[in-house]
Amino acid sequence: MILFAAITYLAVRWLQDRGYGGQQVPRRPSRPQPPSRPVAPDDDETFLRDLEWQRRQERRGKNPPDQPEA
C-alpha cells in the first residue's frame, strides 16, 4: 500500500511539473548562494596581466638593471 502511494505521488508530481496538472504547487526555494568573496589581487588574472604589462613598459623606458648608465 505504501509503495502504491509513493508511486502515485511521484506520478502526480511529475505530471504537475510537465504542466498536465491543475495548480502549480510552490516549491521550497533553493538555498541562497553565499555572496562571492572578493578576489585578492594575487588571484586576479587581469590584475597580474596588467601589472606585468606595466613592468615591461617601465623596463623599455629605462636601462636594464644589469647595465650601468652611461
N, CA, C, O and CB atoms as a CASP TS submission, in Angstrom:
PFRMAT TS
TARGET T0000
AUTHOR 0000-0000-0000
METHOD Language model
MODEL 1
PARENT N/A
ATOM      1  N   MET     1       0.821  -1.197   0.000  1.00  0.00           N
ATOM      2  CA  MET     1       0.000   0.000   0.000  1.00  0.00           C
ATOM      3  C   MET     1       0.870   1.268   0.000  1.00  0.00           C
ATOM      4  O   MET     1       0.575   2.227  -0.714  1.00  0.00           O
ATOM      5  CB  MET     1      -0.937  -0.006   1.213  1.00  0.00           C
ATOM      6  N   ILE     2       1.932   1.265   0.797  1.00  0.00           N
ATOM      7  CA  ILE     2       2.818   2.433   0.859  1.00  0.00           C
ATOM      8  C   ILE     2       3.539   2.619  -0.474  1.00  0.00           C
ATOM      9  O   ILE     2       3.737   3.743  -0.934  1.00  0.00           O
ATOM     10  CB  ILE     2       3.844   2.282   2.009  1.00  0.00           C
ATOM     11  N   LEU     3       3.919   1.526  -1.071  1.00  0.00           N
ATOM     12  CA  LEU     3       4.591   1.604  -2.367  1.00  0.00           C
ATOM     13  C   LEU     3       3.663   2.211  -3.421  1.00  0.00           C
ATOM     14  O   LEU     3       4.103   3.029  -4.227  1.00  0.00           O
ATOM     15  CB  LEU     3       5.065   0.206  -2.814  1.00  0.00           C
ATOM     16  N   PHE     4       2.410   1.829  -3.425  1.00  0.00           N
ATOM     17  CA  PHE     4       1.438   2.397  -4.360  1.00  0.00           C
ATOM     18  C   PHE     4       1.269   3.899  -4.127  1.00  0.00           C
ATOM     19  O   PHE     4       1.185   4.670  -5.083  1.00  0.00           O
ATOM     20  CB  PHE     4       0.081   1.683  -4.223  1.00  0.00           C
ATOM     21  N   ALA     5       1.218   4.318  -2.848  1.00  0.00           N
ATOM     22  CA  ALA     5       1.068   5.741  -2.523  1.00  0.00           C
ATOM     23  C   ALA     5       2.282   6.532  -3.004  1.00  0.00           C
ATOM     24  O   ALA     5       2.135   7.630  -3.540  1.00  0.00           O
ATOM     25  CB  ALA     5       0.876   5.933  -1.002  1.00  0.00           C
ATOM     26  N   ALA     6       3.478   5.980  -2.815  1.00  0.00           N
ATOM     27  CA  ALA     6       4.697   6.673  -3.234  1.00  0.00           C
ATOM     28  C   ALA     6       4.741   6.808  -4.756  1.00  0.00           C
ATOM     29  O   ALA     6       5.091   7.868  -5.276  1.00  0.00           O
ATOM     30  CB  ALA     6       5.948   5.924  -2.727  1.00  0.00           C
ATOM     31  N   ILE     7       4.389   5.746  -5.466  1.00  0.00           N
ATOM     32  CA  ILE     7       4.401   5.796  -6.931  1.00  0.00           C
ATOM     33  C   ILE     7       3.358   6.784  -7.435  1.00  0.00           C
ATOM     34  O   ILE     7       3.619   7.535  -8.374  1.00  0.00           O
ATOM     35  CB  ILE     7       4.144   4.396  -7.528  1.00  0.00           C
ATOM     36  N   THR     8       2.188   6.790  -6.824  1.00  0.00           N
ATOM     37  CA  THR     8       1.139   7.727  -7.221  1.00  0.00           C
ATOM     38  C   THR     8       1.573   9.166  -6.978  1.00  0.00           C
ATOM     39  O   THR     8       1.359  10.032  -7.825  1.00  0.00           O
ATOM     40  CB  THR     8      -0.157   7.434  -6.462  1.00  0.00           C
ATOM     41  N   TYR     9       2.182   9.423  -5.824  1.00  0.00           N
ATOM     42  CA  TYR     9       2.657  10.775  -5.507  1.00  0.00           C
ATOM     43  C   TYR     9       3.685  11.234  -6.539  1.00  0.00           C
ATOM     44  O   TYR     9       3.608  12.353  -7.046  1.00  0.00           O
ATOM     45  CB  TYR     9       3.269  10.818  -4.086  1.00  0.00           C
ATOM     46  N   LEU    10       4.640  10.372  -6.843  1.00  0.00           N
ATOM     47  CA  LEU    10       5.682  10.746  -7.812  1.00  0.00           C
ATOM     48  C   LEU    10       5.098  10.977  -9.200  1.00  0.00           C
ATOM     49  O   LEU    10       5.532  11.879  -9.916  1.00  0.00           O
ATOM     50  CB  LEU    10       6.762   9.662  -7.879  1.00  0.00           C
ATOM     51  N   ALA    11       4.115  10.164  -9.581  1.00  0.00           N
ATOM     52  CA  ALA    11       3.495  10.335 -10.899  1.00  0.00           C
ATOM     53  C   ALA    11       2.739  11.655 -10.974  1.00  0.00           C
ATOM     54  O   ALA    11       2.837  12.371 -11.970  1.00  0.00           O
ATOM     55  CB  ALA    11       2.544   9.166 -11.205  1.00  0.00           C
ATOM     56  N   VAL    12       1.985  11.981  -9.923  1.00  0.00           N
ATOM     57  CA  VAL    12       1.239  13.245  -9.911  1.00  0.00           C
ATOM     58  C   VAL    12       2.203  14.424  -9.916  1.00  0.00           C
ATOM     59  O   VAL    12       1.979  15.410 -10.619  1.00  0.00           O
ATOM     60  CB  VAL    12       0.306  13.321  -8.679  1.00  0.00           C
ATOM     61  N   ARG    13       3.263  14.326  -9.143  1.00  0.00           N
ATOM     62  CA  ARG    13       4.261  15.405  -9.092  1.00  0.00           C
ATOM     63  C   ARG    13       4.900  15.597 -10.465  1.00  0.00           C
ATOM     64  O   ARG    13       5.094  16.731 -10.904  1.00  0.00           O
ATOM     65  CB  ARG    13       5.353  15.096  -8.030  1.00  0.00           C
ATOM     66  N   TRP    14       5.224  14.507 -11.141  1.00  0.00           N
ATOM     67  CA  TRP    14       5.834  14.566 -12.464  1.00  0.00           C
ATOM     68  C   TRP    14       4.879  15.226 -13.459  1.00  0.00           C
ATOM     69  O   TRP    14       5.291  16.057 -14.268  1.00  0.00           O
ATOM     70  CB  TRP    14       6.223  13.153 -12.945  1.00  0.00           C
ATOM     71  N   LEU    15       3.600  14.848 -13.392  1.00  0.00           N
ATOM     72  CA  LEU    15       2.615  15.441 -14.293  1.00  0.00           C
ATOM     73  C   LEU    15       2.452  16.945 -14.028  1.00  0.00           C
ATOM     74  O   LEU    15       2.300  17.725 -14.968  1.00  0.00           O
ATOM     75  CB  LEU    15       1.261  14.726 -14.141  1.00  0.00           C
ATOM     76  N   GLN    16       2.484  17.345 -12.771  1.00  0.00           N
ATOM     77  CA  GLN    16       2.376  18.774 -12.447  1.00  0.00           C
ATOM     78  C   GLN    16       3.582  19.538 -12.973  1.00  0.00           C
ATOM     79  O   GLN    16       3.437  20.643 -13.495  1.00  0.00           O
ATOM     80  CB  GLN    16       2.245  18.979 -10.927  1.00  0.00           C
ATOM     81  N   ASP    17       4.750  18.968 -12.843  1.00  0.00           N
ATOM     82  CA  ASP    17       5.961  19.630 -13.348  1.00  0.00           C
ATOM     83  C   ASP    17       5.913  19.798 -14.865  1.00  0.00           C
ATOM     84  O   ASP    17       6.442  20.774 -15.398  1.00  0.00           O
ATOM     85  CB  ASP    17       7.211  18.830 -12.951  1.00  0.00           C
ATOM     86  N   ARG    18       5.296  18.874 -15.547  1.00  0.00           N
ATOM     87  CA  ARG    18       5.179  18.926 -17.000  1.00  0.00           C
ATOM     88  C   ARG    18       4.056  19.848 -17.453  1.00  0.00           C
ATOM     89  O   ARG    18       3.954  20.160 -18.639  1.00  0.00           O
ATOM     90  CB  ARG    18       4.955  17.537 -17.553  1.00  0.00           C
ATOM     91  N   GLY    19       3.210  20.288 -16.522  1.00  0.00           N
ATOM     92  CA  GLY    19       2.130  21.189 -16.884  1.00  0.00           C
ATOM     93  C   GLY    19       0.811  20.493 -17.148  1.00  0.00           C
ATOM     94  O   GLY    19      -0.126  21.121 -17.640  1.00  0.00           O
ATOM     95  N   TYR    20       0.716  19.200 -16.830  1.00  0.00           N
ATOM     96  CA  TYR    20      -0.523  18.471 -17.055  1.00  0.00           C
ATOM     97  C   TYR    20      -1.474  18.553 -15.872  1.00  0.00           C
ATOM     98  O   TYR    20      -2.647  18.203 -16.000  1.00  0.00           O
ATOM     99  CB  TYR    20      -0.220  17.033 -17.360  1.00  0.00           C
ATOM    100  N   GLY    21      -0.999  19.000 -14.745  1.00  0.00           N
ATOM    101  CA  GLY    21      -1.832  19.033 -13.548  1.00  0.00           C
ATOM    102  C   GLY    21      -2.594  20.339 -13.442  1.00  0.00           C
ATOM    103  O   GLY    21      -2.538  21.178 -14.340  1.00  0.00           O
ATOM    104  N   GLY    22      -3.297  20.502 -12.351  1.00  0.00           N
ATOM    105  CA  GLY    22      -4.075  21.719 -12.112  1.00  0.00           C
ATOM    106  C   GLY    22      -3.175  22.863 -11.681  1.00  0.00           C
ATOM    107  O   GLY    22      -2.493  23.472 -12.506  1.00  0.00           O
ATOM    108  N   GLN    23      -3.176  23.148 -10.416  1.00  0.00           N
ATOM    109  CA  GLN    23      -2.393  24.269  -9.888  1.00  0.00           C
ATOM    110  C   GLN    23      -0.946  23.840  -9.675  1.00  0.00           C
ATOM    111  O   GLN    23      -0.650  22.690  -9.349  1.00  0.00           O
ATOM    112  CB  GLN    23      -3.003  24.790  -8.562  1.00  0.00           C
ATOM    113  N   GLN    24      -0.074  24.793  -9.869  1.00  0.00           N
ATOM    114  CA  GLN    24       1.328  24.542  -9.579  1.00  0.00           C
ATOM    115  C   GLN    24       1.558  24.681  -8.084  1.00  0.00           C
ATOM    116  O   GLN    24       1.175  25.683  -7.480  1.00  0.00           O
ATOM    117  CB  GLN    24       2.242  25.509 -10.370  1.00  0.00           C
ATOM    118  N   VAL    25       2.167  23.698  -7.503  1.00  0.00           N
ATOM    119  CA  VAL    25       2.464  23.739  -6.076  1.00  0.00           C
ATOM    120  C   VAL    25       3.778  24.480  -5.905  1.00  0.00           C
ATOM    121  O   VAL    25       4.796  24.093  -6.479  1.00  0.00           O
ATOM    122  CB  VAL    25       2.534  22.298  -5.456  1.00  0.00           C
ATOM    123  N   PRO    26       3.756  25.551  -5.109  1.00  0.00           N
ATOM    124  CA  PRO    26       5.024  26.265  -4.921  1.00  0.00           C
ATOM    125  C   PRO    26       6.015  25.377  -4.185  1.00  0.00           C
ATOM    126  O   PRO    26       5.699  24.770  -3.162  1.00  0.00           O
ATOM    127  CB  PRO    26       4.804  27.584  -4.143  1.00  0.00           C
ATOM    128  N   ARG    27       7.187  25.322  -4.719  1.00  0.00           N
ATOM    129  CA  ARG    27       8.227  24.507  -4.093  1.00  0.00           C
ATOM    130  C   ARG    27       9.040  25.351  -3.140  1.00  0.00           C
ATOM    131  O   ARG    27       9.065  26.579  -3.215  1.00  0.00           O
ATOM    132  CB  ARG    27       9.139  23.869  -5.150  1.00  0.00           C
ATOM    133  N   ARG    28       9.692  24.662  -2.256  1.00  0.00           N
ATOM    134  CA  ARG    28      10.554  25.337  -1.297  1.00  0.00           C
ATOM    135  C   ARG    28      11.718  25.957  -2.066  1.00  0.00           C
ATOM    136  O   ARG    28      12.334  25.292  -2.899  1.00  0.00           O
ATOM    137  CB  ARG    28      11.063  24.349  -0.190  1.00  0.00           C
ATOM    138  N   PRO    29      12.021  27.225  -1.794  1.00  0.00           N
ATOM    139  CA  PRO    29      13.126  27.851  -2.543  1.00  0.00           C
ATOM    140  C   PRO    29      14.453  27.176  -2.223  1.00  0.00           C
ATOM    141  O   PRO    29      14.671  26.660  -1.127  1.00  0.00           O
ATOM    142  CB  PRO    29      13.214  29.358  -2.222  1.00  0.00           C
ATOM    143  N   SER    30      15.321  27.199  -3.211  1.00  0.00           N
ATOM    144  CA  SER    30      16.637  26.604  -3.002  1.00  0.00           C
ATOM    145  C   SER    30      17.438  27.456  -2.027  1.00  0.00           C
ATOM    146  O   SER    30      17.091  28.600  -1.732  1.00  0.00           O
ATOM    147  CB  SER    30      17.393  26.456  -4.343  1.00  0.00           C
ATOM    148  N   ARG    31      18.498  26.873  -1.547  1.00  0.00           N
ATOM    149  CA  ARG    31      19.348  27.589  -0.590  1.00  0.00           C
ATOM    150  C   ARG    31      19.929  28.835  -1.230  1.00  0.00           C
ATOM    151  O   ARG    31      20.375  28.794  -2.376  1.00  0.00           O
ATOM    152  CB  ARG    31      20.479  26.682  -0.074  1.00  0.00           C
ATOM    153  N   PRO    32      19.928  29.933  -0.505  1.00  0.00           N
ATOM    154  CA  PRO    32      20.555  31.127  -1.082  1.00  0.00           C
ATOM    155  C   PRO    32      22.059  30.912  -1.202  1.00  0.00           C
ATOM    156  O   PRO    32      22.697  30.346  -0.314  1.00  0.00           O
ATOM    157  CB  PRO    32      20.253  32.383  -0.221  1.00  0.00           C
ATOM    158  N   GLN    33      22.606  31.375  -2.311  1.00  0.00           N
ATOM    159  CA  GLN    33      24.036  31.236  -2.540  1.00  0.00           C
ATOM    160  C   GLN    33      24.776  32.286  -1.724  1.00  0.00           C
ATOM    161  O   GLN    33      24.358  33.444  -1.688  1.00  0.00           O
ATOM    162  CB  GLN    33      24.375  31.368  -4.047  1.00  0.00           C
ATOM    163  N   PRO    34      25.860  31.904  -1.075  1.00  0.00           N
ATOM    164  CA  PRO    34      26.623  32.904  -0.333  1.00  0.00           C
ATOM    165  C   PRO    34      27.217  33.915  -1.305  1.00  0.00           C
ATOM    166  O   PRO    34      27.566  33.563  -2.432  1.00  0.00           O
ATOM    167  CB  PRO    34      27.737  32.238   0.510  1.00  0.00           C
ATOM    168  N   PRO    35      27.332  35.154  -0.878  1.00  0.00           N
ATOM    169  CA  PRO    35      27.917  36.151  -1.782  1.00  0.00           C
ATOM    170  C   PRO    35      29.351  35.764  -2.119  1.00  0.00           C
ATOM    171  O   PRO    35      30.096  35.262  -1.277  1.00  0.00           O
ATOM    172  CB  PRO    35      27.874  37.567  -1.149  1.00  0.00           C
ATOM    173  N   SER    36      29.709  36.011  -3.357  1.00  0.00           N
ATOM    174  CA  SER    36      31.071  35.667  -3.759  1.00  0.00           C
ATOM    175  C   SER    36      32.047  36.578  -3.024  1.00  0.00           C
ATOM    176  O   SER    36      31.830  37.781  -2.880  1.00  0.00           O
ATOM    177  CB  SER    36      31.250  35.791  -5.304  1.00  0.00           C
ATOM    178  N   ARG    37      33.105  35.971  -2.575  1.00  0.00           N
ATOM    179  CA  ARG    37      34.086  36.748  -1.815  1.00  0.00           C
ATOM    180  C   ARG    37      34.953  37.541  -2.774  1.00  0.00           C
ATOM    181  O   ARG    37      35.154  37.129  -3.916  1.00  0.00           O
ATOM    182  CB  ARG    37      34.960  35.829  -0.924  1.00  0.00           C
ATOM    183  N   PRO    38      35.463  38.662  -2.323  1.00  0.00           N
ATOM    184  CA  PRO    38      36.328  39.439  -3.208  1.00  0.00           C
ATOM    185  C   PRO    38      37.595  38.652  -3.543  1.00  0.00           C
ATOM    186  O   PRO    38      38.107  37.886  -2.727  1.00  0.00           O
ATOM    187  CB  PRO    38      36.691  40.789  -2.559  1.00  0.00           C
ATOM    188  N   VAL    39      38.071  38.856  -4.729  1.00  0.00           N
ATOM    189  CA  VAL    39      39.269  38.170  -5.183  1.00  0.00           C
ATOM    190  C   VAL    39      40.477  38.993  -4.767  1.00  0.00           C
ATOM    191  O   VAL    39      40.524  40.204  -4.981  1.00  0.00           O
ATOM    192  CB  VAL    39      39.245  37.945  -6.724  1.00  0.00           C
ATOM    193  N   ALA    40      41.443  38.323  -4.176  1.00  0.00           N
ATOM    194  CA  ALA    40      42.677  39.008  -3.797  1.00  0.00           C
ATOM    195  C   ALA    40      43.444  39.379  -5.060  1.00  0.00           C
ATOM    196  O   ALA    40      43.330  38.689  -6.073  1.00  0.00           O
ATOM    197  CB  ALA    40      43.549  38.119  -2.859  1.00  0.00           C
ATOM    198  N   PRO    41      44.226  40.459  -5.017  1.00  0.00           N
ATOM    199  CA  PRO    41      44.941  40.877  -6.231  1.00  0.00           C
ATOM    200  C   PRO    41      45.852  39.790  -6.804  1.00  0.00           C
ATOM    201  O   PRO    41      46.010  39.697  -8.022  1.00  0.00           O
ATOM    202  CB  PRO    41      45.763  42.107  -5.936  1.00  0.00           C
ATOM    203  N   ASP    42      46.450  38.971  -5.942  1.00  0.00           N
ATOM    204  CA  ASP    42      47.345  37.949  -6.473  1.00  0.00           C
ATOM    205  C   ASP    42      46.594  36.760  -7.063  1.00  0.00           C
ATOM    206  O   ASP    42      47.208  35.877  -7.663  1.00  0.00           O
ATOM    207  CB  ASP    42      48.276  37.470  -5.389  1.00  0.00           C
ATOM    208  N   ASP    43      45.260  36.727  -6.898  1.00  0.00           N
ATOM    209  CA  ASP    43      44.446  35.692  -7.521  1.00  0.00           C
ATOM    210  C   ASP    43      43.757  36.186  -8.789  1.00  0.00           C
ATOM    211  O   ASP    43      43.187  35.389  -9.535  1.00  0.00           O
ATOM    212  CB  ASP    43      43.412  35.189  -6.540  1.00  0.00           C
ATOM    213  N   ASP    44      43.803  37.462  -9.031  1.00  0.00           N
ATOM    214  CA  ASP    44      43.090  38.057 -10.160  1.00  0.00           C
ATOM    215  C   ASP    44      43.994  38.059 -11.390  1.00  0.00           C
ATOM    216  O   ASP    44      45.005  38.759 -11.426  1.00  0.00           O
ATOM    217  CB  ASP    44      42.623  39.500  -9.822  1.00  0.00           C
ATOM    218  N   GLU    45      43.620  37.269 -12.397  1.00  0.00           N
ATOM    219  CA  GLU    45      44.459  37.147 -13.590  1.00  0.00           C
ATOM    220  C   GLU    45      44.592  38.467 -14.337  1.00  0.00           C
ATOM    221  O   GLU    45      45.661  38.772 -14.866  1.00  0.00           O
ATOM    222  CB  GLU    45      43.892  36.091 -14.519  1.00  0.00           C
ATOM    223  N   THR    46      43.535  39.241 -14.386  1.00  0.00           N
ATOM    224  CA  THR    46      43.580  40.522 -15.091  1.00  0.00           C
ATOM    225  C   THR    46      44.550  41.474 -14.398  1.00  0.00           C
ATOM    226  O   THR    46      45.333  42.155 -15.061  1.00  0.00           O
ATOM    227  CB  THR    46      42.173  41.151 -15.168  1.00  0.00           C
ATOM    228  N   PHE    47      44.501  41.522 -13.080  1.00  0.00           N
ATOM    229  CA  PHE    47      45.403  42.387 -12.327  1.00  0.00           C
ATOM    230  C   PHE    47      46.855  41.989 -12.576  1.00  0.00           C
ATOM    231  O   PHE    47      47.706  42.844 -12.821  1.00  0.00           O
ATOM    232  CB  PHE    47      45.080  42.326 -10.823  1.00  0.00           C
ATOM    233  N   LEU    48      47.134  40.684 -12.512  1.00  0.00           N
ATOM    234  CA  LEU    48      48.508  40.230 -12.712  1.00  0.00           C
ATOM    235  C   LEU    48      48.991  40.509 -14.135  1.00  0.00           C
ATOM    236  O   LEU    48      50.152  40.865 -14.335  1.00  0.00           O
ATOM    237  CB  LEU    48      48.620  38.739 -12.406  1.00  0.00           C
ATOM    238  N   ARG    49      48.117  40.350 -15.114  1.00  0.00           N
ATOM    239  CA  ARG    49      48.489  40.629 -16.504  1.00  0.00           C
ATOM    240  C   ARG    49      48.809  42.114 -16.675  1.00  0.00           C
ATOM    241  O   ARG    49      49.802  42.473 -17.309  1.00  0.00           O
ATOM    242  CB  ARG    49      47.351  40.207 -17.469  1.00  0.00           C
ATOM    243  N   ASP    50      47.958  42.978 -16.102  1.00  0.00           N
ATOM    244  CA  ASP    50      48.195  44.416 -16.213  1.00  0.00           C
ATOM    245  C   ASP    50      49.467  44.828 -15.478  1.00  0.00           C
ATOM    246  O   ASP    50      50.204  45.699 -15.940  1.00  0.00           O
ATOM    247  CB  ASP    50      46.998  45.194 -15.665  1.00  0.00           C
ATOM    248  N   LEU    51      49.718  44.204 -14.340  1.00  0.00           N
ATOM    249  CA  LEU    51      50.921  44.517 -13.578  1.00  0.00           C
ATOM    250  C   LEU    51      52.172  44.145 -14.374  1.00  0.00           C
ATOM    251  O   LEU    51      53.133  44.913 -14.421  1.00  0.00           O
ATOM    252  CB  LEU    51      50.909  43.781 -12.226  1.00  0.00           C
ATOM    253  N   GLU    52      52.156  42.977 -14.994  1.00  0.00           N
ATOM    254  CA  GLU    52      53.290  42.555 -15.814  1.00  0.00           C
ATOM    255  C   GLU    52      53.457  43.484 -17.013  1.00  0.00           C
ATOM    256  O   GLU    52      54.589  43.804 -17.377  1.00  0.00           O
ATOM    257  CB  GLU    52      53.104  41.101 -16.286  1.00  0.00           C
ATOM    258  N   TRP    53      52.375  43.922 -17.633  1.00  0.00           N
ATOM    259  CA  TRP    53      52.444  44.845 -18.760  1.00  0.00           C
ATOM    260  C   TRP    53      53.087  46.167 -18.326  1.00  0.00           C
ATOM    261  O   TRP    53      53.925  46.719 -19.039  1.00  0.00           O
ATOM    262  CB  TRP    53      51.033  45.095 -19.342  1.00  0.00           C
ATOM    263  N   GLN    54      52.689  46.668 -17.152  1.00  0.00           N
ATOM    264  CA  GLN    54      53.264  47.918 -16.650  1.00  0.00           C
ATOM    265  C   GLN    54      54.755  47.765 -16.391  1.00  0.00           C
ATOM    266  O   GLN    54      55.537  48.664 -16.702  1.00  0.00           O
ATOM    267  CB  GLN    54      52.551  48.360 -15.366  1.00  0.00           C
ATOM    268  N   ARG    55      55.155  46.626 -15.820  1.00  0.00           N
ATOM    269  CA  ARG    55      56.584  46.398 -15.568  1.00  0.00           C
ATOM    270  C   ARG    55      57.376  46.358 -16.880  1.00  0.00           C
ATOM    271  O   ARG    55      58.479  46.899 -16.955  1.00  0.00           O
ATOM    272  CB  ARG    55      56.787  45.081 -14.786  1.00  0.00           C
ATOM    273  N   ARG    56      56.824  45.729 -17.895  1.00  0.00           N
ATOM    274  CA  ARG    56      57.514  45.687 -19.185  1.00  0.00           C
ATOM    275  C   ARG    56      57.629  47.073 -19.798  1.00  0.00           C
ATOM    276  O   ARG    56      58.655  47.407 -20.390  1.00  0.00           O
ATOM    277  CB  ARG    56      56.789  44.754 -20.145  1.00  0.00           C
ATOM    278  N   GLN    57      56.587  47.879 -19.663  1.00  0.00           N
ATOM    279  CA  GLN    57      56.631  49.243 -20.187  1.00  0.00           C
ATOM    280  C   GLN    57      57.699  50.057 -19.472  1.00  0.00           C
ATOM    281  O   GLN    57      58.404  50.846 -20.102  1.00  0.00           O
ATOM    282  CB  GLN    57      55.262  49.921 -20.042  1.00  0.00           C
ATOM    283  N   GLU    58      57.823  49.873 -18.167  1.00  0.00           N
ATOM    284  CA  GLU    58      58.854  50.605 -17.423  1.00  0.00           C
ATOM    285  C   GLU    58      60.253  50.160 -17.834  1.00  0.00           C
ATOM    286  O   GLU    58      61.161  50.986 -17.933  1.00  0.00           O
ATOM    287  CB  GLU    58      58.667  50.408 -15.913  1.00  0.00           C
ATOM    288  N   ARG    59      60.435  48.857 -18.075  1.00  0.00           N
ATOM    289  CA  ARG    59      61.750  48.356 -18.485  1.00  0.00           C
ATOM    290  C   ARG    59      62.148  48.893 -19.853  1.00  0.00           C
ATOM    291  O   ARG    59      63.327  49.156 -20.090  1.00  0.00           O
ATOM    292  CB  ARG    59      61.754  46.829 -18.505  1.00  0.00           C
ATOM    293  N   ARG    60      61.194  49.057 -20.748  1.00  0.00           N
ATOM    294  CA  ARG    60      61.507  49.564 -22.082  1.00  0.00           C
ATOM    295  C   ARG    60      61.975  51.012 -22.029  1.00  0.00           C
ATOM    296  O   ARG    60      62.786  51.434 -22.853  1.00  0.00           O
ATOM    297  CB  ARG    60      60.292  49.443 -22.994  1.00  0.00           C
ATOM    298  N   GLY    61      61.480  51.757 -21.084  1.00  0.00           N
ATOM    299  CA  GLY    61      61.841  53.164 -20.972  1.00  0.00           C
ATOM    300  C   GLY    61      63.135  53.391 -20.214  1.00  0.00           C
ATOM    301  O   GLY    61      63.690  54.487 -20.284  1.00  0.00           O
ATOM    302  N   LYS    62      63.635  52.404 -19.495  1.00  0.00           N
ATOM    303  CA  LYS    62      64.843  52.558 -18.680  1.00  0.00           C
ATOM    304  C   LYS    62      65.891  51.546 -19.109  1.00  0.00           C
ATOM    305  O   LYS    62      65.602  50.601 -19.843  1.00  0.00           O
ATOM    306  CB  LYS    62      64.520  52.392 -17.177  1.00  0.00           C
ATOM    307  N   ASN    63      67.129  51.764 -18.634  1.00  0.00           N
ATOM    308  CA  ASN    63      68.198  50.795 -18.892  1.00  0.00           C
ATOM    309  C   ASN    63      67.927  49.548 -18.067  1.00  0.00           C
ATOM    310  O   ASN    63      67.376  49.627 -16.969  1.00  0.00           O
ATOM    311  CB  ASN    63      69.605  51.390 -18.554  1.00  0.00           C
ATOM    312  N   PRO    64      68.319  48.393 -18.605  1.00  0.00           N
ATOM    313  CA  PRO    64      68.167  47.174 -17.812  1.00  0.00           C
ATOM    314  C   PRO    64      68.994  47.285 -16.529  1.00  0.00           C
ATOM    315  O   PRO    64      70.030  47.949 -16.548  1.00  0.00           O
ATOM    316  CB  PRO    64      68.596  45.928 -18.631  1.00  0.00           C
ATOM    317  N   PRO    65      68.597  46.681 -15.444  1.00  0.00           N
ATOM    318  CA  PRO    65      69.293  46.848 -14.161  1.00  0.00           C
ATOM    319  C   PRO    65      70.720  46.307 -14.149  1.00  0.00           C
ATOM    320  O   PRO    65      71.518  46.752 -13.325  1.00  0.00           O
ATOM    321  CB  PRO    65      68.512  46.175 -13.080  1.00  0.00           C
ATOM    322  N   ASP    66      71.080  45.362 -15.030  1.00  0.00           N
ATOM    323  CA  ASP    66      72.437  44.816 -15.005  1.00  0.00           C
ATOM    324  C   ASP    66      73.443  45.647 -15.809  1.00  0.00           C
ATOM    325  O   ASP    66      74.640  45.362 -15.770  1.00  0.00           O
ATOM    326  CB  ASP    66      72.420  43.406 -15.534  1.00  0.00           C
ATOM    327  N   GLN    67      72.974  46.676 -16.540  1.00  0.00           N
ATOM    328  CA  GLN    67      73.876  47.520 -17.287  1.00  0.00           C
ATOM    329  C   GLN    67      73.940  48.895 -16.611  1.00  0.00           C
ATOM    330  O   GLN    67      72.898  49.488 -16.332  1.00  0.00           O
ATOM    331  CB  GLN    67      73.423  47.640 -18.769  1.00  0.00           C
ATOM    332  N   PRO    68      75.146  49.408 -16.344  1.00  0.00           N
ATOM    333  CA  PRO    68      75.257  50.727 -15.720  1.00  0.00           C
ATOM    334  C   PRO    68      74.881  51.827 -16.716  1.00  0.00           C
ATOM    335  O   PRO    68      75.029  51.668 -17.928  1.00  0.00           O
ATOM    336  CB  PRO    68      76.690  50.954 -15.187  1.00  0.00           C
ATOM    337  N   GLU    69      74.398  52.928 -16.181  1.00  0.00           N
ATOM    338  CA  GLU    69      74.030  54.066 -17.030  1.00  0.00           C
ATOM    339  C   GLU    69      75.291  54.734 -17.559  1.00  0.00           C
ATOM    340  O   GLU    69      76.296  54.794 -16.852  1.00  0.00           O
ATOM    341  CB  GLU    69      73.160  55.089 -16.246  1.00  0.00           C
ATOM    342  N   ALA    70      75.258  55.229 -18.776  1.00  0.00           N
ATOM    343  CA  ALA    70      76.442  55.852 -19.373  1.00  0.00           C
ATOM    344  C   ALA    70      76.392  57.348 -19.264  1.00  0.00           C
ATOM    345  O   ALA    70      77.311  58.031 -19.716  1.00  0.00           O
ATOM    346  CB  ALA    70      76.583  55.455 -20.821  1.00  0.00           C
TER
END
